[in-house]
């Protein structure tokens, strides 16, 4: 187990052995994840972002999905404007 001291500016030094082991280099953003058992510190590296792959469902046709979303937004906005004009 390794330790570190929090500075007066709220900074922590990650011990060199752990930086090397987990590939934490200068400029790498770190995520602090709260759990019921405490705090988990993880680098926001390529592996971190790969862990999100497949979370969102997609048909694989982004252009078509964007067209559908835009059409739904326009339909909603038209309906909102109609309701607003009836209230006057």
Secondary structure per residue as TSV (DSSP state, phi and psi in degrees):
chain	resnum	aa	ss	phi	psi
A	1	X	-	360.0	137.2
A	2	X	-	-116.0	155.5
A	3	X	-	-126.6	166.0
A	4	X	-	-149.4	160.6
A	5	X	-	-114.1	133.4
A	6	X	-	-75.6	128.7
A	7	X	-	-79.4	172.3
A	8	X	T	-65.5	-18.8
A	9	X	T	-92.0	5.5
A	10	X	S	80.7	19.7
A	11	X	-	-96.8	146.9
A	12	X	-	-119.5	144.8
A	13	X	-	-102.6	120.2
A	14	X	-	-81.3	124.3
A	15	X	-	-54.8	143.0
A	16	X	H	-55.0	-42.6
A	17	X	H	-58.2	-40.5
A	18	X	H	-73.9	-37.1
A	19	X	H	-60.0	-44.8
A	20	X	H	-65.5	-44.9
A	21	X	H	-61.9	-40.5
A	22	X	H	-103.2	8.3
A	23	X	T	66.5	32.2
A	24	X	-	-87.7	111.4
A	25	X	-	-113.4	167.3
A	26	X	T	-55.2	132.1
A	27	X	T	91.7	-9.8
A	28	X	-	-76.5	128.9
A	29	X	-	-73.9	147.7
A	30	X	E	-118.2	139.3
A	31	X	E	-105.3	138.5
A	32	X	E	-109.3	113.6
A	33	X	E	-109.1	121.2
A	34	X	E	-82.5	135.2
A	35	X	E	-131.1	166.2
A	36	X	T	-59.7	-24.5
A	37	X	T	-94.9	-2.0
A	38	X	E	138.4	-153.6
A	39	X	E	-107.6	134.9
A	40	X	E	-112.3	131.7
A	41	X	E	-111.4	124.0
A	42	X	E	-133.0	143.7
A	43	X	E	-75.7	141.6
A	44	X	-	-89.0	70.0
A	45	X	S	-100.4	-171.3
A	46	X	H	-57.4	-41.0
A	47	X	H	-62.4	-39.1
A	48	X	H	-59.2	-47.0
A	49	X	H	-72.1	-33.1
A	50	X	H	-63.7	-27.4
A	51	X	T	-65.0	-16.7
A	52	X	T	-90.4	-8.8
A	53	X	T	-60.7	133.7
A	54	X	T	88.3	-2.8
A	55	X	-	-68.5	-43.8
A	56	X	S	-88.7	135.9
A	57	X	-	-79.7	139.6
A	58	X	-	-150.3	147.3
A	59	X	-	-83.5	-7.8
A	60	X	S	92.8	-5.3
A	61	X	-	-114.4	83.4
A	62	X	H	-61.1	-40.3
A	63	X	H	-60.5	-44.3
A	64	X	H	-66.7	-40.7
A	65	X	H	-62.5	-39.2
A	66	X	H	-66.2	-39.3
A	67	X	H	-61.3	-43.6
A	68	X	H	-64.0	-42.7
A	69	X	H	-62.7	-41.7
A	70	X	H	-64.1	-41.8
A	71	X	H	-62.7	-41.3
A	72	X	H	-64.8	-40.7
A	73	X	H	-62.7	-44.1
A	74	X	H	-63.9	-40.2
A	75	X	H	-62.9	-44.1
A	76	X	H	-63.4	-44.3
A	77	X	H	-65.2	-40.7
A	78	X	H	-61.1	-45.4
A	79	X	H	-62.8	-41.6
A	80	X	H	-63.7	-42.6
A	81	X	H	-66.8	-37.0
A	82	X	H	-63.8	-44.0
A	83	X	H	-63.7	-39.8
A	84	X	H	-64.9	-39.9
A	85	X	H	-72.6	-28.8
A	86	X	H	-72.1	-27.2
A	87	X	H	-74.8	-19.2
A	88	X	-	-77.8	360.0
